[in-house]
Amino acid sequence: MKRLVLIGLAAAALVSNAAMANADLAKAKNCMACHSVQNKVVGPAFKDVAAKYAGDKTAEDKLVQKVLKGGSGVWGAVPMPANAQVTDAEAHTLVKWVLSQK
């Protein structure tokens, strides 16, 4: 029983660290200059993006392209610039994290 508790705690720590690592990646790639998890800044809150795309099986690929190439018109008049400093793998990591927000 003790072993199961330890395994559960270790798994929770890994999930928590992954979530923190992705928040750190969002900060490092300057996403937080225009977004926050809970509130609209210049761009939408990440929780609002997650809600809008919930259940959309194509959301990850669409949003990765927006992160990499930029976009406009979905959330208002302010365009999202392209993010040349973000790799394709980082964009997928960031989008998966954004889509996991509640």
Order of alpha helices (4+ residues) and beta strands (2+ residues): alpha-alpha-alpha-alpha
